[in-house]
Amino acid sequence: MTQISTLDNPNWWRDAIIYQVYPRSYQDSNGDGVGDLNGITERLDYIAGLGVDIVWLSPFFKSPMADFGYDIADYCDVDPLFGTLADFDRLVAKAHGLGLKIMIDQVMSHTAETHPWFVESRASRDNPKSDWYVWADPLPDGNPPNNWLSVFGGSAWQWDTRRKQYYLHNFLVSQPQLNFHNPLVQQAHLDAQRFWLARGVDGVRMDACVFHFHDRQLRSNPPALVRDTSTVTDVNPYGMQAHIYDKTQPENIPFLERLRAQLDEFGAVSIGEISSDDALAQMAEYMAGGNKLHMCYSFNFLTPVFTAHHIRTQVEDFERRVQEGWASWSVGNHDAIRVMTRWGGPDATPALAKLVLAMQLSLKGTPCLYQGDELALHEADVPFELLQDPYGKAFWPEFKGRDGCRTPMPWEADAPHAGFTGGTPWLPVEPSHAAAAVDVQDRDPDSMLNFQRRFIALRRSLPQLTRGEIAFFDAPEPALALRRDLDGEASVLAAFNLSDAPVSFDWPATDGAAQMAVAGLQGSAERGRVTLPPYGAWFGTVPAATGA
């Protein structure tokens, strides 16, 4: 599979497709039940064969694993669970040989409590790193300094007996918040990022990048006028606050500019995770001027809402409000219920997965795909006694956490643990996942896996779908109708049925269009009327001058 060319194309990442690998669950090479870097290296040929361009690796750095790598204890080393720096170098070398770019996860806002920085910081109020984290005295009655909440439940403040102060943690108690108002903290992160860029890393995904700075005055958040359920479950009180003081502070802008300047030195790309009350406002701010983040994604497609109106609104609002930015549309990742279950329910068939992929790859922006979605995997059912995610344990039983989307990748249907490991997997392999393993789908030309390979190849052959402008047409719910236009090329028309019932509607623009045959998708357009079967889609082209 030919990857995109980056020569003389500074915006190559706009044509690219990102594929997220969750290292713990991709491939175990040493039989300890946990995926590792060498396992990923073994599977790079498979990833390249999908036709994607960028491999985003969730954290593999040294960590106590309280939040499975998102609690970092050493920013410049590989955790032994995943391998060594030499293993990482081999992974990068093989990836580059296959035309793949490597993107790493930068978790800058907080560390593990075992990080030497925090160990020193909490030891006293006057040591060299005493101001590297967010510390505050209690109120006169002993309560925390304000009402800020943790994403993972409860107060965002934890009492520390050593300093007799509270420290801030926006996530787990064991993930203390760094104080980015201290310039030494910023420089330490720049130094760590340079370490990886010098080893050949091609990009960074900025985890929780809206959390870098906090309000210096520690003002309490007001109640939310509209409860946020896009980034947290509706049983979590975190969504009851308007988070205007504990994140999204203006001081983040110059820091992102410094990050970008360093990335530009190496020709590396960045993508920011934006979880805020008004994600589009933050996206616009964090990408304005072309000197901060390259692209951003929000959680707006990671919710249970699956309607044509919602998708059209999100894209149109982005185009209207984020005029200097570039979107990365994601329908699945390591923090969200798998899209098959979230949007299709327990009985959804691969037809839904094909429809969702075709729609996602037809939107203007850089798609981000999550491992296993190419197999149309459903959310795994992990019993409480095998649950690993602390977020799920805290909110059980109404919210089961994130383990259901993190279970091991199934490679061989008849192998123990579906070929993921020769040991006992850290999370169980879902039986239905084994039946949908890579080796089974490889042999089936109509499988979701082979459909994804074909559609990615189709997208690569149509520059309208990567660089073209986008416009939507009015269509009855649940139909989504759009057009992609690029100077010098025919306009591409596409219609999608987001339901399990047939739909038809009038779309005059399709009259006389040349239909594009897409194996695995069914639909027709005759005399300006589009007919789509359940989860069907239709693609066609018209001369650019008559595409309106």
VOGU-3710 file (C-alpha; in Angstrom, 3 decimals, decimal comma):
1> mtqistldnp> 0,000/0,000/0,000  1,407/3,376/-1,014  1,482/5,938/1,760  1,189/9,679/1,226  4,181/11,652/0,030  5,550/14,296/2,378  8,057/15,714/-0,083  7,267/19,339/-0,922  3,965/18,987/0,924  4,112/20,741/4,307
11> nwwrdaiiyq> 0,416/19,961/4,828  0,812/16,232/4,175  -0,992/15,458/7,430  -4,217/16,842/5,970  -4,257/13,973/3,484  -3,327/11,404/6,120  -5,230/8,818/8,153  -4,289/8,187/11,792  -4,550/4,728/13,346  -4,501/4,546/17,147
21> vyprsyqdsn> -2,734/1,647/18,836  -3,377/0,984/22,519  -0,084/-0,831/23,286  -1,320/-2,898/26,251  -3,865/-4,597/24,016  -2,329/-4,841/20,561  0,149/-7,731/20,590  2,059/-9,404/23,408  5,474/-10,668/22,274  6,803/-12,146/25,537
31> gdgvgdlngi> 3,847/-13,996/27,069  3,281/-11,764/30,105  -0,284/-10,979/29,033  0,350/-7,319/28,198  0,996/-5,935/24,729  4,386/-4,364/24,095  6,505/-2,460/21,587  7,972/-5,568/19,978  4,458/-6,870/19,496  3,493/-3,680/17,696
41> terldyiagl> 6,608/-3,953/15,527  5,521/-7,473/14,541  2,179/-6,076/13,379  3,395/-3,001/11,483  3,013/-4,798/8,149  -0,644/-5,338/8,987  -1,062/-1,663/9,886  0,650/-0,533/6,690  -1,623/-2,882/4,767  -4,656/-0,987/6,041
51> gvdivwlspf> -3,469/2,016/4,055  -3,123/4,375/7,007  -0,284/6,864/7,366  0,253/7,743/11,036  0,416/5,289/13,949  -0,557/6,959/17,220  0,842/5,037/20,172  -0,876/5,519/23,512  1,653/5,986/26,353  4,424/3,412/26,773
61> fkspmadfgy> 6,557/5,503/29,141  7,709/4,444/32,586  4,659/4,441/34,853  3,125/2,784/37,931  0,149/2,098/35,611  -2,545/3,404/37,944  -4,102/4,909/34,805  -2,354/2,498/32,435  0,394/4,789/31,216  -1,405/8,106/31,418
71> diadycdvdp> 0,379/8,560/34,765  3,996/9,022/33,739  6,933/8,538/36,087  9,682/9,197/33,510  9,018/11,111/30,295  12,232/9,912/28,645  12,152/6,148/29,139  10,106/3,114/28,157  8,367/1,183/30,892  9,886/-2,330/31,160
81> lfgtladfdr> 6,384/-3,706/30,712  6,528/-2,460/27,103  10,223/-2,980/26,382  13,252/-0,733/26,045  14,379/2,352/24,210  16,159/0,052/21,757  12,817/-1,678/21,106  11,246/1,696/20,413  14,037/2,628/18,011  13,488/-0,613/16,103
91> lvakahglgl> 9,758/0,099/15,919  10,389/3,563/14,485  12,917/2,252/11,975  10,569/-0,442/10,687  7,628/1,957/10,559  9,607/4,448/8,515  10,722/1,653/6,206  7,056/0,898/5,560  6,198/4,549/4,947  4,434/4,953/8,302
101> kimidqvmsh> 4,790/7,914/10,659  4,952/7,433/14,436  2,969/9,704/16,760  3,430/9,481/20,528  1,078/10,525/23,320  2,305/13,527/25,307  0,675/13,621/28,761  1,949/16,934/30,046  -0,680/18,258/32,433  0,055/15,784/35,229
111> taethpwfve> 2,487/13,068/36,295  2,400/9,952/38,415  2,803/10,557/42,134  5,944/8,395/41,902  7,607/10,805/39,460  10,817/12,157/41,051  9,541/15,682/40,464  6,544/15,102/42,707  8,476/13,095/45,270  10,730/16,114/45,712
121> srasrdnpks> 7,913/18,655/45,486  5,866/17,114/48,279  8,851/16,724/50,608  8,771/20,352/51,798  7,574/23,828/50,926  11,040/25,183/50,177  12,803/22,574/48,016  13,845/23,340/44,387  10,705/21,704/42,981  8,293/22,843/45,656
131> dwyvwadplp> 6,451/24,989/43,085  6,424/22,422/40,262  2,920/21,248/41,208  -0,269/23,047/42,221  -0,320/23,350/46,001  -2,772/25,350/48,110  -3,499/25,980/51,762  -6,839/24,830/53,183  -9,669/27,184/53,899  -10,005/28,213/57,562
141> dgnppnnwls> -12,450/25,359/58,125  -10,016/22,824/56,629  -11,838/22,375/53,344  -10,074/22,504/49,944  -9,442/25,970/48,500  -12,286/25,775/45,967  -14,959/23,551/44,438  -12,992/22,065/41,540  -13,874/18,455/40,719  -11,865/15,550/39,403
151> vfggsawqwd> -12,893/14,006/36,073  -12,690/10,640/37,828  -15,004/11,654/40,676  -14,914/13,676/43,884  -12,863/16,723/44,761  -9,881/17,642/42,592  -7,894/18,356/45,783  -6,022/15,850/47,951  -4,601/16,599/51,384  -0,904/15,894/51,823
161> trrkqyylhn> 0,427/15,421/55,343  4,027/16,224/54,437  3,373/19,800/53,366  0,075/20,167/55,238  -1,423/21,493/52,022  -3,739/20,305/49,290  -2,460/19,377/45,836  -4,531/19,508/42,668  -5,365/16,403/40,639  -7,762/16,750/37,721
171> flvsqpqlnf> -7,871/12,986/37,311  -6,783/10,289/39,789  -5,478/11,214/43,238  -2,224/9,600/42,103  -1,973/12,015/39,133  -0,877/15,350/40,643  -1,264/18,430/38,465  1,876/20,189/37,293  2,162/23,945/37,747  2,654/25,295/34,228
181> hnplvqqahl> 2,907/28,830/35,570  6,434/27,785/36,543  8,642/28,274/33,451  10,904/25,422/34,576  7,986/22,997/34,169  7,394/24,208/30,629  11,056/23,825/29,747  11,208/20,332/31,230  8,426/19,290/28,876  10,076/20,886/25,899
191> daqrfwlarg> 13,266/19,020/26,744  11,381/15,728/26,982  9,608/16,330/23,684  12,932/17,098/22,003  14,271/13,779/23,320  11,632/11,851/21,360  11,701/14,033/18,265  15,445/13,443/18,044  14,735/9,683/18,062  12,639/10,029/14,916
201> vdgvrmdacv> 9,141/10,622/16,254  6,984/12,258/13,570  4,173/13,679/15,682  2,631/14,134/19,092  -0,904/13,740/20,346  -1,456/16,262/23,136  -3,434/14,536/25,880  -5,633/16,745/28,070  -3,989/19,812/26,563  -6,662/22,169/27,909
211> fhfhdrqlrs> -5,553/21,294/31,473  -2,005/22,661/31,318  -2,765/25,877/33,197  -5,085/26,731/36,086  -6,482/29,991/37,405  -3,835/31,530/39,654  -6,521/32,930/41,968  -8,064/29,461/42,400  -11,564/30,819/41,859  -14,418/28,317/42,160
221> nppalvrdts> -16,229/27,208/39,022  -19,857/28,308/38,619  -22,650/25,807/37,918  -22,996/24,747/34,295  -25,887/26,343/32,457  -25,979/23,274/30,199  -24,694/20,034/31,649  -21,745/18,567/29,746  -22,288/14,902/28,905  -20,027/14,828/25,833
231> tvtdvnpygm> -16,792/14,249/27,757  -18,037/12,562/30,937  -20,798/10,113/31,768  -24,104/11,547/32,946  -23,649/9,937/36,372  -20,508/12,018/36,929  -21,039/15,365/38,739  -18,043/16,806/36,858  -20,459/17,839/34,112  -22,434/20,006/36,529
241> qahiydktqp> -19,749/22,707/36,591  -18,770/25,279/33,989  -15,039/24,630/33,851  -13,777/28,147/33,314  -11,104/28,292/36,015  -9,616/24,809/36,300  -8,652/24,586/32,585  -8,640/26,460/29,226  -6,612/29,334/30,627  -5,155/32,002/28,270
251> enipflerlr> -1,581/31,277/29,372  -1,779/28,033/27,384  -1,527/29,934/24,098  2,129/31,041/24,324  3,107/27,605/25,624  1,512/25,905/22,603  3,394/28,350/20,390  6,675/27,200/21,965  5,696/23,567/21,426  4,861/24,234/17,784
261> aqldefgavs> 8,146/26,013/17,146  9,995/22,955/18,375  7,830/20,592/16,322  8,498/22,685/13,231  12,243/22,209/13,750  11,732/18,507/13,139  8,868/18,699/10,646  6,636/16,941/13,165  2,865/17,249/13,465  0,568/17,695/16,474
271> igeissddal> -3,027/16,895/17,335  -4,741/18,192/20,449  -7,393/16,480/22,551  -9,959/19,189/23,331  -12,349/18,449/26,180  -13,990/21,683/27,232  -17,413/23,236/27,676  -17,072/24,896/24,260  -14,684/22,666/22,334  -14,962/24,648/19,116
281> aqmaeymagg> -13,929/27,869/20,828  -10,812/26,163/22,163  -10,066/24,584/18,790  -10,266/27,971/17,094  -7,967/29,499/19,698  -5,457/26,654/19,741  -5,051/26,511/15,941  -5,330/30,184/14,976  -2,400/31,649/13,109  -0,847/28,330/12,100
291> nklhmcysfn> 1,673/28,555/14,946  0,113/26,329/17,615  -1,540/22,926/17,146  -1,783/21,514/13,624  -5,169/19,872/14,213  -7,594/19,068/17,015  -10,343/16,651/17,864  -13,134/16,815/20,386  -15,445/14,253/21,952  -18,441/15,357/19,893
301> fltpvftahh> -18,483/12,175/17,765  -17,671/9,985/20,772  -21,132/10,377/22,287  -24,206/8,129/21,888  -25,813/10,700/19,560  -25,918/9,280/16,026  -28,098/11,415/13,820  -27,542/13,123/10,506  -28,430/16,433/12,130  -25,765/16,021/14,810
311> irtqvedfer> -23,020/15,103/12,363  -23,901/17,863/9,937  -24,120/20,423/12,739  -20,741/19,467/14,186  -18,979/19,734/10,825  -20,722/22,933/9,759  -20,079/24,558/13,135  -16,420/23,620/12,877  -16,156/25,075/9,374  -17,866/28,273/10,496
321> rvqegwasws> -16,103/28,827/13,819  -12,643/27,301/13,268  -11,638/28,967/10,041  -7,884/28,724/10,593  -7,857/25,152/11,873  -8,073/21,578/10,682  -10,299/18,915/12,180  -9,490/15,329/13,013  -12,746/13,386/13,143  -12,764/10,410/15,477
331> vgnhdairvm> -15,648/8,042/16,218  -13,734/5,744/18,553  -10,766/5,689/20,904  -9,513/4,188/24,160  -11,845/6,380/26,248  -15,174/5,720/24,498  -17,593/2,806/24,217  -16,902/1,130/20,903  -18,787/2,782/18,076  -20,579/-0,416/17,023
341> trwggpdatp> -22,279/-0,652/20,422  -22,577/3,074/21,074  -24,265/3,840/17,753  -25,724/0,488/16,785  -26,614/-1,310/20,005  -25,891/-4,935/20,872  -27,244/-6,351/17,598  -25,482/-4,050/15,136  -24,005/-5,798/12,100  -20,839/-4,973/10,139
351> alaklvlamq> -23,058/-3,020/7,737  -23,087/-0,234/10,332  -19,304/-0,292/10,632  -18,932/0,040/6,853  -21,396/2,927/6,743  -19,678/4,761/9,615  -16,224/4,370/8,096  -17,381/5,594/4,677  -19,043/8,595/6,291  -16,068/9,401/8,534
361> lslkgtpcly> -13,604/9,223/5,643  -15,852/11,451/3,512  -15,802/14,367/5,948  -13,336/17,225/5,592  -10,510/16,544/8,024  -7,950/13,943/9,043  -9,683/10,745/10,203  -8,468/8,999/13,343  -9,274/5,286/13,484  -9,141/3,122/16,601
371> qgdelalhea> -7,681/-0,365/16,656  -10,301/-3,079/16,288  -12,892/-0,872/14,646  -11,599/-2,212/11,337  -13,003/-5,553/12,559  -16,389/-4,070/13,566  -15,814/-5,099/17,177  -18,556/-4,487/19,728  -17,912/-3,222/23,257  -16,653/-6,126/25,343
381> dvpfellqdp> -18,529/-7,085/28,499  -15,940/-7,192/31,297  -17,298/-8,507/34,612  -16,637/-6,428/37,708  -14,196/-8,940/39,178  -11,954/-8,560/36,082  -12,340/-4,799/35,763  -9,066/-2,848/35,653  -10,106/0,745/34,957  -10,236/2,870/38,154
391> ygkafwpefk> -12,784/5,150/36,479  -15,135/2,201/35,988  -14,643/0,919/39,510  -15,553/4,346/40,898  -18,794/4,666/38,918  -19,916/1,025/38,764  -22,565/-0,197/37,990  -24,104/2,684/36,013  -20,815/3,284/34,218  -18,475/0,347/33,661
401> grdgcrtpmp> -15,445/2,365/32,664  -13,237/2,073/29,617  -12,124/-1,551/29,760  -14,765/-2,660/27,274  -13,039/-0,823/24,420  -9,534/-1,783/25,554  -9,684/-5,579/25,456  -7,034/-7,400/23,393  -6,918/-7,252/19,620  -8,042/-10,602/18,111
411> weadaphagf> -5,608/-11,937/15,517  -6,366/-15,662/15,167  -9,826/-17,047/15,822  -8,715/-20,523/16,929  -5,567/-19,581/18,868  -5,544/-19,226/22,660  -6,683/-15,710/23,573  -7,220/-15,052/19,844  -3,462/-14,921/19,224  -2,896/-11,873/21,421
421> tggtpwlpve> -0,734/-13,605/24,042  0,617/-16,940/25,093  -0,033/-16,020/28,725  -3,026/-14,737/30,640  -4,253/-11,481/29,068  -4,530/-8,413/31,290  -8,155/-8,127/30,144  -10,161/-11,070/28,843  -10,661/-11,607/25,126  -14,311/-11,173/24,255
431> pshaaaavdv> -15,580/-14,430/22,608  -17,390/-12,506/19,870  -14,136/-10,712/19,101  -12,312/-13,979/18,530  -14,931/-14,948/15,957  -14,205/-11,683/14,142  -10,410/-12,093/14,242  -8,078/-10,758/11,577  -7,359/-14,181/10,064  -11,081/-14,839/9,566
441> qdrdpdsmln> -11,740/-11,463/7,981  -8,622/-11,649/5,820  -10,169/-14,613/3,987  -13,572/-12,986/3,511  -13,668/-10,448/0,658  -16,886/-8,972/2,097  -15,523/-8,493/5,615  -15,277/-5,150/7,365  -11,486/-5,448/7,329  -11,293/-5,786/3,559
451> fqrrfialrr> -13,910/-3,091/3,110  -11,762/-0,710/5,141  -8,716/-1,471/3,036  -10,667/-0,841/-0,159  -12,306/2,347/1,022  -9,047/3,835/2,272  -7,563/3,114/-1,152  -10,579/4,782/-2,782  -10,176/7,849/-0,575  -6,522/8,085/-1,526
461> slpqltrgei> -7,477/8,097/-5,204  -9,943/10,965/-4,743  -8,257/14,225/-3,708  -11,748/15,701/-3,350  -12,180/13,565/-0,200  -8,929/14,728/1,350  -8,561/18,374/0,313  -11,939/19,363/-1,092  -14,362/21,806/0,468  -17,506/20,346/2,036
471> affdapepal> -21,153/21,333/1,759  -24,283/19,595/3,021  -27,727/19,288/1,492  -31,060/19,171/3,229  -32,221/15,579/3,524  -34,726/13,874/5,802  -33,417/12,239/8,938  -31,653/9,761/9,045  -30,073/10,618/5,675  -26,888/12,655/5,409
481> alrrdldgea> -26,105/14,184/2,009  -22,927/16,079/1,177  -20,660/17,273/-1,599  -16,867/17,588/-1,762  -15,466/20,145/-4,215  -11,889/20,651/-5,376  -10,720/22,985/-8,118  -10,000/21,123/-11,321  -11,830/17,985/-10,227  -15,343/16,670/-10,579
491> svlaafnlsd> -17,499/17,144/-7,493  -18,063/14,045/-5,361  -21,587/13,563/-4,026  -22,291/11,175/-1,159  -25,429/10,107/0,670  -25,543/7,979/3,828  -28,407/6,204/5,596  -27,668/6,255/9,329  -30,439/3,812/10,227  -31,407/0,155/9,967
501> apvsfdwpat> -34,487/0,993/7,844  -34,544/1,931/4,132  -34,819/5,592/3,179  -35,330/7,530/-0,044  -35,406/11,257/-0,756  -35,205/13,775/-3,574  -31,775/15,239/-4,277  -31,857/17,062/-7,625  -28,056/17,450/-7,671  -27,734/13,708/-8,333
511> dgaaqmavag> -29,680/13,854/-11,590  -27,294/12,699/-14,300  -24,504/11,932/-11,835  -22,048/9,171/-12,647  -22,362/6,555/-9,933  -19,221/5,323/-8,224  -19,361/1,638/-7,398  -18,181/1,005/-3,840  -18,109/-2,687/-3,004  -19,815/-3,257/0,330
521> lqgsaergrv> -22,172/-0,268/0,101  -25,555/-0,300/-1,582  -27,595/2,618/-2,862  -28,884/4,198/-6,072  -29,799/7,574/-7,533  -32,104/7,911/-10,493  -33,695/11,076/-11,905  -32,745/13,040/-8,799  -34,071/10,574/-6,231  -31,738/8,693/-3,898
531> tlppygawfg> -32,714/5,288/-2,508  -30,673/3,740/0,290  -31,145/0,376/2,019  -30,451/0,026/5,760  -26,997/1,481/6,471  -26,626/2,047/2,750  -24,586/4,704/0,993  -24,300/6,102/-2,496  -21,405/7,919/-4,165  -21,397/9,739/-7,464
541> tvpaatga> -19,596/12,450/-9,402  -20,845/15,442/-11,349  -18,923/18,079/-13,262  -17,746/20,748/-10,859  -19,722/23,496/-12,558  -23,025/21,679/-11,984  -22,324/20,261/-8,539  -24,518/22,751/-6,674
//
